[in-house]
Each structure stands twice: as structure tokens, then as C-alpha cells.
Amino acid sequence: MDIRDLENETFHKICVVGGGITGAIMVLLLKKSNMFKLSEIGWIKPYSKSNNDLRTTFYNETSMKLLKNLAILNKIKKNDLSLVKKIKVFGINNASPLVWDHKDPNTQLGAIIKNNIILNVLDEQLKDIKQYDSFVNNTQCNKYERTLYLENKTTVKTHFVISADGKNSYLRELLSINTINKNSKHIAVSGFLKQSKNHDSTAIQAFTNLGPIGILPYDNTNLVNFVLSIDKIKCRKICSEKNPEKSICIELNNFFSHINLHFSPVKKVNSIENKLSYWDLNLNYILNPTSFRTILIGDAAHSIHPLAGQGLNLSLRDCISSLGAIKNCLKYGNDLGDETVLEYYKKERILKTFAMTAFTDFMFLGFTSTSNKTQTLLTKVMENLNRTNLKNIFRDLASI
């Protein structure tokens, strides 16, 4: 090793890799757990500056409680948060939607929060944690510790690594963790539209001919943020048009004509030009999200279809489970690299993440099927579920 690299060698008892919301909340949980001194926690993430990212995320009731306990909610302005008091899921053939709502006006099913707002609050709370603005480009492990070699020539040694570096995790690749990849042949398209009616704090999931679309209430009374899952061929056709938002609105207006709900494009959101965002929906599932002295959380361990809006909520449950595994280990005086940490985490999360993955895959494949019989059957099932308490299975599944 070059002698100059030795000068850049550091040690932390525990390290988190990944700079997204999942990684940041994991670091905050470790900080507030009082299990580690601040100097014993390392956070490895690429440098990012504040930007005008307008994308939002749905936080369910369980996740909202976590944000409250971490003192994140009290630092978010009222205008940066949109409560969800009702959820409607529309099938095809103008069927009655599945509906979840709270009879108590003082409670909610969750909230829509802007991603950059959450990240800015987290960054402020984590200024006293040692941060490495770099990528991990190699790693090795011995009996006592794992070594992470960073792109900026820094070497970080640690007893335990929590990897939250996304669905294309390079650390996962370095660890040779087997991944089941699935190409959905769909593209996610996200942007903003204006509704003809007040959204009334209602989130919508609709299975349209264009593809599954989630419509989330935004801060304005009739402004909504949408995420559309669309076949790549259809996406190319729409994107080639001068005004793709207009084509999406035409499809939505036809779909919701039976309830007299109309949508129209918007040019600016909060004085920022409204531009569509696109990303590939290549999904993956990991049968064993652990390796020597390392666990994977969030999209690094599983990436599911966004139609249920539960990707980040699932990731936050990973964070809680990781913390539980570490507490259980240290309670008995074991080394952080002990197998009990990995086994505890696997036992807690594998079946639950598989259940959510299977559920979203079933919904996606069923409602994007070209078979009229399949779609008609699913619509009938939805109509019958709406008359019973069985529909709450989906709500409960979303909190696992």
C-alpha cells in the first residue's frame, strides 16, 4: 500500500453507506440510539448539493410515527407536507374504487413530503457525524473488521457496515450477493398536474390503459404529483410528442370521466419549471441481504414496483429492524460482526419484504395483463373486497 494512503486510514465501529433518505435516517437512528459515541459512527455517501428536486414520497402511518420520534416532523413547515386522509384504488370498467379513510377528522393515513425537504432536515441533524463524500470502490474483510476503500483514496475500517446505496448497489456487487433481477419493461414517469376538483387530501391509485398511476395530493388544493408506470414502447411514443403531459391528461380524463374528474398540464410548480422525470423500472429481490459484517437495507436489498407507494416505507422498516439486530447483539456483549446480527435481521425482514414484493408484482402483472378476463376478474374481486373488512389486508400489509 502507498504510504500516503495510510495517512488517510480511519476507523469507526459502525458505518452506513448511502446518501439517500434511507441511509440518512439509518445514521440518525444510530446517533439517537445512544449505543455509539458520535465518533464511532461513519457515513459514506457521495457529495450532493441542495437542488430544486420537487419529487415527493408517501409516508404511511407507521413511517410518520418514526419521523415524529426522530424529531423530523416538527422541523417541517406546514406547506411542505400534504396529509393523506383518504386513499382510493380504481380498477377498470368504471368499477367502484377500493376506499380507505379515517372517520376521525384529526387522524390521517399518512402524508406526502417533498424529498429535498426531508433530506435538508436530516443533513442539519447529522452535521456532527463524520461524513465521507465518496464512493466505495473496493472492500475486504477479515476475522475482526471490514475495510472499505473509497474512491477519494481514503480507507475506512469498521466492525459493521449497513449498506443503503440503492438498487444498483456497487457494494452489493463487490460482496457477490446474489440478486434476482427483473425487467418490468416499464418506465416510471413523474410530474405535476392540475385537477378540476380539490384533491381533498385524497391519494389515488388507478390502473389505466396507459399503465398504473399514483396521484398524490400536493400543497395546492388542486395540484397533484403523479408517478406513472408505462410500457417502454408507449413511453417513447408519448415522449416524442411536443406536449407529453397533454397526452397523459387525455388518458386520465377518459379514465375518470365517469366521476367527472379532469386533469390539465401545469407549467410551473412553486415558481420552478415543471419537467417530467423518467427512470427505468428494473426491479430486484435479494434472497439473502447479508454478508460478512454487512447487511443491505432499502433498495439495495429490494426494489419493488412503485404502484403501491410503499418502497421507502419498506426501507424504513429495514432501518428499525437493523437497529433491533444491533441492540440484541450488544445486549449480550457480542461483537458487531457476530452471526446473530445477520440472522436476526434476515429473520425479521426476508419474509416481510417478499410478501410486499409478491403483492406489488401480482397487482402489476394482473392489471397490465392484455387478457380481458384477467382484468375483469380483478375488478370483480376489488368490488367485493370493498364491501368487507378484508380490504384492510392491503393496508396492514403496507405497514410490515
HUCORSUL-V259880 format. One line per field, one symbol per residue. ss: DSSP state (H for helix, E for strand, C for the rest). phi: phi as a letter, one per 20 degrees, with the letter a starting at -180 (. if undefined). psi: psi as a letter, one per 30 degrees, with the letter a starting at -180 (. if undefined). Layout:
ss->???
phi->???
psi->???
This chain:
ss->CCHHHHCCEEEEEEEEECCCHHHHHHHHHHHHCCCCCHHHEEEEECCCCCCCCCCEEEEEHHHHHHHHHCCCHHHCCHHHEEEECEEEEECCCCCCCEEEECCCCCCCCEEEEEHHHHHHHHHHHCCCCEEEECCEEEEEECCCCEEEEECCCCEEEEEEEEECCCCCCHHHHHCCCCCEEEEEEEEEEEEEEEECCCCCCEEEEEECCCCEEEEEECCCCCEEEEEEEEEHHHHHHHHCCCCHHHHHHHHHHHHCHHHCCCEEECCEECCEECCCEEEEEEEEECCCCEECCEEECHHHCEECCHHHCCHHHHHHHHHHHHHHHHHHHHHCCCCCCCHHHHHHHHHHHHHHHHHHHHHHHHHHHHHCCCCHHHHHHHHHHHHHHCCCHHHHHHHHHCCC
phi->.fgffffdecccfbcddpdefffffffffffefmecfgfeddcdbffbdfcdfefccedfgffffffffeleffddfgfecdfddbccddedllffffccbdfffedbeqbdcfgfffffffgffdfeefddeadedabbbcfdadddeefemedddbfbcdecenfdgffgffelefceecefmcdeccaccdefcgflldecdcdeffqfcdcdfdfffcecddcddcggffffffffffcffffffffffffeffdldccbfcecclmdfecfdcbfeeebbdfcecbglbcdcmffdacdfffemdgfffffffffffffffgffffemefgefgffffgffffdgffffffffffffffffedfeefffffffffffffffecefffgfffffdf
psi->kkffeefgklkkekkkkkgaeeeeeeeeeeeffgfkleffkkjjkkkklkahjfllkkkaeeeeeeeefgheefgklefgkjkjfkkkjkbahglklkkklkfjffllfalkkkefeeeeeeeefgfgkkkjillkglllkafflkkkklfggkkkklfkkjkhhlfhjeeeeefhkkkjkjjfglkkkkaklklflkfhhkkkkkilfelkkkjkkaelfgkkkljkjkkeeeeeeeffleieeeeeeeeeeeegffghkllllkekjhgkkjkkkklkijllkkejhlajgklklbfffkklkfffggeeeeefeeeeeeeeeeeeefegglkfgkfeeeeeeeeeeeeeeeeeeeeeeeeeeefgkfjeeeeeeeeeeeeeefflffffeeeeefg.
